[in-house]
Amino acid sequence: MDFCAVVKAAQPDAYLCGEVFGLNPAWVGPDKPFDGLMNYFFGTCSLGFLGGGMELQQEQAIGGDFYVEPLDADALGASLEKMLRAYDFTSGGTEAGNANFLHMNCIDSHDTARALHMLRGSSKLLALNVLFQCTMPGAPMVYYGNEVGVTGGRDPETRRAFPWHTPETWDLELFEAYKRAIALRKKIPALRNGGWQRCRLIDKDTMCEPADAFAFIRFCLTSDGTEANSGPSVAIVVLNSSSTKDMRTFDVEVPSNVAQAMLSLEGVTNLKDLWGGGESYTLEGDADSQGIVRNVSVCKYSAAVCALE
């Protein structure tokens, strides 16, 4: 009898997570060894896009399936959609068989260089990567010490002890960013259990889709049986990886299926940025078009998470 069958027979609700690099749907799903994976594939996507255009310091990273290639917004979208399709065996939701909700999304671990090392010490970029983790399907994995600025290259540097005895060395601004991102995930049900779709962005300064900004929407538009007393929940996430440009004139186009469902429900078109500047926005549209959220403002190396007020 295989390992999975033995474990599930003894504890039917046990969670089995495999440390498997790359995109490997053969390891998860019904009648497979694991419920979810340490999702290093997400980590390469996140670091590849949110590297801010810098040359990542990864000469000591694990290489192979964890080598990080630079990604623009289109390449990031294609990679995420490929990942989400590969692990969805049920057609969506949180039913058994959709491993996207069961992965442990990581951007680094004991087997890679630390993210802060690869990001050349940029705590702002690390905070942005962590927010990305906390707003995607799947459980965000915090590798101990990252939250206070521990850095290091490949073994043994990646396994440095947590600096308990030198709290004066902790990066408290980064620590607060971790706590804010985790609190946001706890506050918004859609970030834990909602569907995912990419949103089209238009930079109104250029009237083009930016290569260094990316947007997606998480949504639960009916009562969620996994959440007590839950109602509709929506969050539009906009990530700005630019090191130079504050984006103050984004139009975010919401896919028509989600927009029309939102517009048909009372009280789910007013959104507030709970991460960035606290601005309020309104979803515009009608039954014959996709929705649009106008003039979303996102500072460089930052994000907006526009959720129901």
Secondary structure, 3 states (H helix, E strand, C coil): CCHHHHHHHHCCCCCCEECCCCCCHHHECCCCCECEEEEHHHHHHHHHHCCCCCCCCCCCCCCHHHCCCCCCHHHHHHHHHHHHHHCECCCCCCCCCEHHHCCEECCCCCCCCCHHHHCCCCHHHHHHHHHHHHHCCCEECCCCCHHHCCCCCCCCHHHCCCCCCCHHHCCHHHHHHHHHHHHHHHHCHHHHHCEEEEEEEEECCCCECCCCEEEEEEEECCCCCCCCCCCCEEEEEEEECCCCCCEEEEEEEECHHHHHHHHCCCCCCEEEECCCCCCEEEEECCCCCCEEEEEEEECCCEEEEEEEC
